[in-house]
Amino acid sequence: MKLDAVKLGTATAIVSAVLWVICSLLVAAVPGGMMNMSGSMMHADMANMQWTLTTTGFLVGLVVWSVLAGVVVWAVAALYNRLLG
């Protein structure tokens, strides 16, 4: 079964954007808890660090991560289709 690479990439970009918004809201609401969770996820001690959440950073991150995720998944789907023959 072939995948529609464009639709899958677009869906991934949209889901990534939603996750970015949720994550940013959590950082704004509970910055300490999110820093602890992030440190645990990266096996790092981030206790002495702090978040810098600006409108510009939020928007740039939203666009960059969404586009990057969409392009990566589009490439994976395109390669998958090509390998199917």
N, C-alpha and C positions, 0 to 999 in steps of 0.2 A: 504494500500500500504506500503510495507516494504521499508526501506531506506538501501542503501549500506553504512554502517557505515564507512568503510575504505575510500571509495571515498569521502564521505562528510567530514570526518576528514581531509583528504589530501587537499581538496579544501579549507577548512577553514584555514589550515596552510599556504597555498600559498597566500590567500587573506590577512591574517594577516601579512605575510612577506612584501607584497607590501605596506600595510598601514604603517608598521614600517619604511620602506625606505622613503616614502613620508613625514611622520611626522619628521623623522630625518633631511631630507633636509630642511623642513620648519624651524626647530629649528636652523639649521646652517645659513639659509638665514635671518630670522627675529626673533632672539631670544627673544627680548622684547615683540613682539606681541604674540608669542607662550606662553610666561610666563603669560601674561595677560589673554589669552584665557584659559590656564590650570587652573589658579586661579579662573576664573569665573565658569568653569566646576565643580570645587571642592568646591565652596563657600568659598574660602580662599583668604587672602591677601598675595600674593607671590611677592610683589613689591621689597622686600629686598633680594630675592633669585636670583640665577643665574644658568644657565645650565652648565653642564660639559659633553661635547660630545667628547668622544675619540673613536678611531677606535676599541679598545678592547670592550668598553662599547656598541658601536653600534652593533658589531658582537655577543656579548653575549646576548644582548637584542633581537636581530633578531632571534637567535636560540631558546632562552628560551620562548619568547612570542609566536612564531610560533608553537613550539612543544606543549606548554601548551594549546593553543587554539585548535589545532588539536585533542589532546587527550580528552579535555573536550567535544567537539562536537562529537567525535567518541563514547564516553560514553553515551551521550544523545541519539544518534541515536540507539545504541545497546539496551539501556533501552527501548526506544520507540518501537523497533521491538519486544522485549520480552513482553511488555505490550499488543501488538497486539495479541499475542498468536500464 
